[in-house]
Amino acid sequence: MDREAIERSLASYRGHLSHGNTWNLRKNLNSHLILSKETEEERKKAYQDLFHKNKPKGESEENL
């Protein structure tokens, strides 16, 4: 799913939520949602860099 499709879906969902008593739900959705312009490859590299930096001795990626 590309970023534009996600943004359209969220806009639709927020519009639907606006018709009810959902202020806390909308607030939580906004505070927990992170959209990034990183590519999948950039995310994987960042994760691998983080994992290798904080990897306990004897752990492997297969255990995740």
C-alpha positions as CSV (number, residue, x, y, z in Angstrom):
1,M,0.0,0.0,0.0
2,D,1.6,3.3,-1.0
3,R,1.6,6.5,1.2
4,E,-1.1,8.2,-0.8
5,A,-3.5,5.3,-0.4
6,I,-2.8,5.2,3.4
7,E,-3.4,8.9,3.7
8,R,-6.7,8.6,1.8
9,S,-7.8,5.7,4.0
10,L,-6.9,7.6,7.2
11,A,-8.8,10.7,5.9
12,S,-11.8,8.5,5.3
13,Y,-11.5,6.9,8.7
14,R,-11.1,10.2,10.5
15,G,-14.2,11.5,8.7
16,H,-16.2,8.5,9.8
17,L,-14.9,9.0,13.4
18,S,-15.8,12.7,13.4
19,H,-19.6,11.7,13.5
20,G,-19.3,10.1,16.9
21,N,-18.1,10.8,20.4
22,T,-14.5,9.7,19.4
23,W,-12.2,12.5,20.5
24,N,-10.0,10.3,22.6
25,L,-9.8,7.6,19.9
26,R,-8.8,10.3,17.3
27,K,-6.3,11.8,19.6
28,N,-4.7,8.3,20.3
29,L,-4.7,7.5,16.6
30,N,-2.8,10.7,15.8
31,S,-0.3,10.3,18.6
32,H,0.5,6.6,17.8
33,L,0.6,6.8,14.1
34,I,3.9,7.5,12.4
35,L,4.1,7.9,8.6
36,S,7.5,7.9,7.1
37,K,8.9,8.6,3.7
38,E,11.6,6.0,4.1
39,T,11.7,3.3,1.6
40,E,11.4,-0.3,2.7
41,E,15.1,-0.8,2.0
42,E,16.0,2.2,4.2
43,R,13.8,0.9,7.0
44,K,15.4,-2.6,6.8
45,K,18.9,-1.1,6.9
46,A,18.0,1.1,9.9
47,Y,16.6,-1.9,11.7
48,Q,19.6,-4.0,10.9
49,D,22.0,-1.2,12.0
50,L,20.0,-0.9,15.3
51,F,19.8,-4.6,15.8
52,H,23.5,-5.2,15.3
53,K,24.4,-2.2,17.6
54,N,22.2,-3.5,20.4
55,K,22.4,-7.3,19.8
56,P,23.1,-9.3,23.0
57,K,26.1,-11.7,22.6
58,G,25.0,-15.0,21.1
59,E,21.7,-13.6,19.6
60,S,20.9,-13.8,15.9
61,E,18.3,-12.2,13.7
62,E,16.6,-15.6,13.4
63,N,15.4,-15.4,17.0
64,L,13.3,-12.3,16.3
